[in-house]
Amino acid sequence: MKKLMPFIILLVLIASCKSYNNNQTISQENETSLVENDTVVISSDESDYEIIIIEPGFNSWLLTTARPEGYYSQEWLESRNAILVQSWNQRNLQPSAFDPTLYELRIDYDTRTDYGYEVNYKLYNYFVYFQIKHNQRLSSFMPRI
């Protein structure tokens, strides 16, 4: 019996151990809430322009990693956005050369229009996030965080 007791204790310990599955599955219910939480609507109080970004992770990245509002000047953001939008739209027009699932929609950005600071700030930060997440390079500039 003395030789059997350690073996029984070992079996009980092994049986009581539970492995945890850390992989979260996304069900239909979770997917809807995930999209709602990661949908960023960019609009300007000064104008009637609006951008809707549905990208999982962008909202939390914007709040935690991106430079704070006011870090860049509006003129700087406008100049970078003009370059990045042009590159994005060129890639959108070439689905055989660039992944069409990445560049699904054309961005209608007019450099002569004043979209306001918030629209330019969030659009620029989306481009930075997009380049980092998808390992893309939209211009000769390295994405700055």
C-alpha positions in Angstrom: 0.0 0.0 0.0 2.9 2.4 0.7 4.1 2.0 -2.9 0.7 2.5 -4.3 -0.1 5.7 -2.4 2.4 8.0 -4.2 1.1 6.7 -7.6 -2.5 7.5 -6.6 -1.6 11.0 -5.5 0.3 11.6 -8.7 -2.8 10.4 -10.7 -5.1 12.7 -8.7 -2.8 15.7 -9.3 -2.6 15.0 -13.0 -6.3 14.6 -13.3 -7.0 17.8 -11.5 -4.8 19.9 -13.8 -6.6 21.8 -16.5 -5.2 23.3 -19.6 -6.5 26.7 -20.5 -7.3 27.6 -24.1 -6.1 31.2 -24.5 -7.2 31.4 -28.2 -10.3 33.5 -28.3 -12.8 32.5 -30.9 -14.9 35.1 -32.5 -18.5 34.1 -32.8 -21.2 36.1 -34.6 -22.0 38.0 -31.4 -18.4 38.8 -30.7 -17.7 39.8 -34.3 -20.5 42.4 -34.2 -19.3 43.9 -31.0 -15.7 43.8 -32.3 -16.6 45.7 -35.4 -18.6 48.2 -33.4 -15.7 48.8 -31.0 -13.1 49.1 -33.9 -15.2 51.4 -36.1 -13.8 54.9 -36.0 -16.0 57.7 -37.5 -13.9 60.7 -38.3 -15.9 63.9 -38.9 -15.2 67.5 -38.6 -17.5 69.9 -36.7 -16.4 72.6 -39.1 -17.4 70.7 -42.3 -19.6 68.0 -43.6 -16.8 65.5 -44.3 -16.7 62.1 -42.7 -14.4 59.1 -42.9 -15.4 55.7 -41.5 -12.6 53.3 -40.7 -13.5 49.7 -39.8 -10.2 48.1 -38.9 -9.8 45.8 -35.9 -7.3 47.2 -33.5 -7.1 50.7 -35.0 -9.1 52.4 -32.3 -7.1 51.0 -29.4 -3.8 51.7 -31.3 -4.9 55.3 -31.9 -5.6 55.8 -28.2 -2.5 54.0 -26.9 0.3 54.3 -29.4 -0.3 57.2 -31.8 1.1 60.6 -31.1 -1.4 62.8 -29.2 -3.6 65.3 -31.1 -1.7 68.6 -31.5 1.7 66.9 -32.0 1.6 67.6 -35.7 0.5 70.8 -37.4 -2.5 70.6 -39.7 -0.3 71.8 -42.6 2.1 68.9 -42.0 -0.7 66.4 -41.8 -2.3 67.7 -45.0 1.0 67.4 -46.9 1.6 63.8 -45.7 -2.0 62.8 -46.3 -1.8 64.2 -49.9 1.2 61.9 -50.6 -0.3 58.9 -48.8 -3.7 59.2 -50.4 -2.2 59.5 -53.9 -0.2 56.3 -53.3 -3.2 54.5 -51.8 -5.3 55.4 -54.9 -2.6 54.3 -57.3 -2.5 50.9 -55.6 -6.3 50.7 -55.6 -6.3 51.1 -59.4 -3.8 48.2 -59.8 -5.4 45.2 -58.2 -3.2 42.8 -60.1 0.0 44.4 -58.7 -1.3 45.1 -55.1 -3.5 43.1 -52.8 -7.0 44.2 -53.7 -8.2 43.1 -50.2 -6.0 45.8 -48.7 -6.8 48.6 -51.0 -10.5 48.0 -51.5 -11.8 51.5 -51.7 -10.6 54.7 -53.3 -10.0 57.6 -51.0 -11.5 60.9 -52.2 -9.2 63.5 -50.7 -9.0 67.0 -52.3 -5.9 69.0 -51.2 -7.8 72.2 -51.8 -10.4 71.4 -49.2 -10.0 72.2 -45.5 -11.1 69.0 -43.8 -10.1 70.3 -40.3 -7.5 69.0 -37.9 -9.3 65.9 -36.6 -10.0 64.4 -40.0 -6.4 64.9 -41.1 -5.0 63.7 -37.8 -7.0 60.4 -37.8 -6.5 59.8 -41.5 -2.7 60.2 -41.2 -2.6 57.9 -38.1 -4.7 55.3 -40.0 -2.1 55.3 -42.7 0.7 54.8 -40.1 -1.3 52.0 -38.5 -2.1 50.4 -41.9 1.6 50.4 -43.0 2.8 48.9 -39.7 0.1 46.3 -39.4 0.2 45.1 -43.1 3.9 45.7 -43.6 3.3 48.1 -46.5 5.2 51.2 -47.5 3.0 53.9 -49.1 5.7 56.5 -49.5 9.4 57.0 -49.1 8.8 58.2 -45.6 9.0 55.6 -42.8 5.8 55.5 -40.7 6.4 57.7 -37.6 4.9 57.0 -34.3 
